[in-house]
Amino acid sequence: MPVCHQVFKAMGSPCELHLHGPDAAETRRVAASVIADVQRLERRYSRYRDDSLTSAINRVAAVAGRCEVDAETAALLDYADTCYRESDGLFDITSGVLRRAWTFENACAPEPEAIAALLDRVGWDRVVWKRPFLSFGRPGMEIDFGGIGKEYAADRAAALCLDAGIRSGLINLGGDVRVIGALPDGDPWRIGIRDPERPETLLGGVLMTGGALATSGDYARFLRIDGRRYGHILDPRTGWPVLGLVSVSVIAASCLVAGSLSTIAMLKGRAGIEWLHSLDVPHLWIDADGGRGGAGVFADLLKTPG
Amino acid sequence: MAATDRPRSIAASAECSDGSRSVQIASAARTASGGAQGVNKTISALTSAALALPGLASSVQAAGPMERQWDVGYFHYEEGGERMRVESLKQSLVLPLGDALDLTLNAVRDTISGASPIYNVPEIRCQDGRVFTAPVISVSGASGNAEPRGTRPERPPLNTGDCRLGSARQVMLEDTFQDVRTAGDFKLNYYRGDTSLGLGAGVSSEQDYDSRFLALDLRREINDRLTTLTFGYSLASDTFSPLNKPDFSGDKDAHQILLGLTQVLGRNDLLQINLTLGYDQGYLTDPYKNVYLLSTNEAIDESRPDSRRQWNLLARYNHYFTAFKAALHLDYRYSRSDWGIEAHTLEAAWIQPLGQGWHLVPRLRYYTQSEADFYRSYFETLPASGDYSSDYRLAGFGALGGGLKLTRQVTSQARLDLGVEFYDRQSAYGLQEHTDSAFADYGFTIYSLNLHLEF
């Protein structure tokens, strides 16, 4: 079965595509359409691009205005709203503005006044979302699809492949992985999990024949304040980086769900461990002290050394 | 002569024809995709919101035409004690026809041989130690010369205190026949969004039995494809031309209506409820079965009502154990007919992947039924109702069954199944009150080999 392997860069991350299709030319065409769609979403939702829709919305947000959004953005906002509710307000697409207080290069905490001022501009509950209208309750607010966009792109890529008849494939958008079926010979895909202690090596691999794997956390970027290790994910209630976990990986049917679960677990700090356990999803957590745990395939992975 | 006791098709004895296979596939697909819907409220809320995003709903696949595949199987069915044997060859071809249609073609050829019971006679035990098996002067019906005809033999007088009736024994129609059943059917499925429509028809032919059937079913997925509703209707029209009755043939029509509900309860759980209503009308008597009459010391043709109403309930629960990567299927069936037979079946199967493409499926089943209103092991005199049968299948009994199937996915396109199944019927296993029919206890074994190819 012809294989199409493409490596590309999108959404600020290295991405790759492995597709097995019955016909080489057709498979390449599918790969090209998948990459085009990922790039379309990046153009649309990147907060780093002035011409993106996100930037346009944020210009309205800056003046506490109101705007009308299209159906795709509306569905993303609905999804963000669900995340907010399901995480008791921890997962908040308006929390990005807090990043201004935290520069992870210098190892000192910002002034409490600075955080308080920013917190005033944070809160999904200060936004009125009534499809298709989005109104901001305070000036200076911002939204950010950072925790959703890449995962949505991976799920869409998988849907495009399935619609085009691809029954075996792997989509990796900067570590958010979506798998379609098994390899053509029936073997599962083997997805490597990076060891946070030694980022150049792998902790091991998990086998997948479907579904998605997403990881939140960035063990390479952290702050040490008063001897405590803080990650770079910010708690929208305190304005402080979350304490406790430095990395969470989750396997779910879709990349969006896997990504949201791993992010919410990170935001919950150590309470995220119990929460993940109660969800009964395969997961892996690594805490600030180097402790690890997990369930499902990850439990097996932790058992086998190396 | 195939119309006697053997199961109408081996598949029917091994598994019911209530669409359970398609449900297993559906649940496997959901499990394989990592579980589309969470039993957990958070996961289901996130999943529903994710599926509302443009383009993503199709990632949970709608029901659509099946992949091209070909199955060929060999089955060997063997009853204990020199009774029935069936060798069966089966083929099945599935062809997708475009985006919205698929066609399934099935063909079966069974070769049947062996003996089957015709009726039961009681033993007469006397105080002086003599044991008489009540002799029979004529066997009306059966084509084989089971017992000699002639003058009425002597029999000790009963109920005088010296001699009394003991247990019964079966009189067998000896191993004198061989029959071949050839059957073919097709099924066309049409898929449109959340709805699919199936149309099927088939014929089956034996020396003495012809059957034609037509079946329609409608399936609809609702509630984000978590719920499937099924409606089905089938009509079979059969003609029996018994070999022992040259100038006679009997017709039978069997109607069946199925209402089904399949509900995905969560990432790992699935519940299915099927209700089947059946109405048979026409010649329902088995022309090869007799009853023994004690008063006249003769065997005469049995006679059954010319209609039967039946209803069945199937409740099935599938659970996927993440820790074992294995699935448990639990089935309970209840059936009741206006012939007075009430039956319960409890069945459990465990589907265990062993890695490297191997699967092991152990299965255990318990069955118990009450006896038909017009069943007796033998009759003193003919009952006034005009309905009487001594067919052991209408007796009260219980049965234990089980099996083991080993499956090997050889390549992504080829799978090999190897199965063995046993069945042990015992009068004593029956839970409901019934007259003892231990003389009819028997068992069978099925060996099967199946090759499945996707191409």
Chai-1 contact restraints between the chains, C-beta under 6 A:
chainA,res_idxA,chainB,res_idxB,connection_type,confidence,min_distance_angstrom,max_distance_angstrom,comment,restraint_id
A,E72,B,P54,contact,1.0,0.0,6.0,A-B,restraint_1
A,A75,B,A52,contact,1.0,0.0,6.0,A-B,restraint_2
A,A75,B,L53,contact,1.0,0.0,6.0,A-B,restraint_3
A,D78,B,A49,contact,1.0,0.0,6.0,A-B,restraint_4
A,Y79,B,A49,contact,1.0,0.0,6.0,A-B,restraint_5
A,T82,B,A45,contact,1.0,0.0,6.0,A-B,restraint_6
A,T82,B,L46,contact,1.0,0.0,6.0,A-B,restraint_7
A,T82,B,A49,contact,1.0,0.0,6.0,A-B,restraint_8
A,E86,B,T42,contact,1.0,0.0,6.0,A-B,restraint_9
A,E86,B,A45,contact,1.0,0.0,6.0,A-B,restraint_10
A,D155,B,L56,contact,1.0,0.0,6.0,A-B,restraint_11
A,R156,B,G55,contact,1.0,0.0,6.0,A-B,restraint_12
A,A158,B,S59,contact,1.0,0.0,6.0,A-B,restraint_13
A,A159,B,G55,contact,1.0,0.0,6.0,A-B,restraint_14
A,A159,B,L56,contact,1.0,0.0,6.0,A-B,restraint_15
A,A159,B,S58,contact,1.0,0.0,6.0,A-B,restraint_16
A,A159,B,S59,contact,1.0,0.0,6.0,A-B,restraint_17
A,D163,B,S58,contact,1.0,0.0,6.0,A-B,restraint_18
A,P184,B,S412,contact,1.0,0.0,6.0,A-B,restraint_19
A,D185,B,S412,contact,1.0,0.0,6.0,A-B,restraint_20
A,G186,B,Q409,contact,1.0,0.0,6.0,A-B,restraint_21
A,G186,B,S412,contact,1.0,0.0,6.0,A-B,restraint_22
A,T209,B,A32,contact,1.0,0.0,6.0,A-B,restraint_23
A,G210,B,A32,contact,1.0,0.0,6.0,A-B,restraint_24
A,G210,B,S33,contact,1.0,0.0,6.0,A-B,restraint_25
A,G210,B,G34,contact,1.0,0.0,6.0,A-B,restraint_26
A,G211,B,S33,contact,1.0,0.0,6.0,A-B,restraint_27
A,G211,B,G34,contact,1.0,0.0,6.0,A-B,restraint_28
A,A253,B,S33,contact,1.0,0.0,6.0,A-B,restraint_29
A,A253,B,G34,contact,1.0,0.0,6.0,A-B,restraint_30
A,A253,B,G35,contact,1.0,0.0,6.0,A-B,restraint_31
A,A253,B,A36,contact,1.0,0.0,6.0,A-B,restraint_32
A,S254,B,A50,contact,1.0,0.0,6.0,A-B,restraint_33
A,L256,B,A50,contact,1.0,0.0,6.0,A-B,restraint_34
A,V257,B,L46,contact,1.0,0.0,6.0,A-B,restraint_35
A,V257,B,T47,contact,1.0,0.0,6.0,A-B,restraint_36
A,V257,B,A50,contact,1.0,0.0,6.0,A-B,restraint_37
A,S260,B,L46,contact,1.0,0.0,6.0,A-B,restraint_38
A,L279,B,N40,contact,1.0,0.0,6.0,A-B,restraint_39
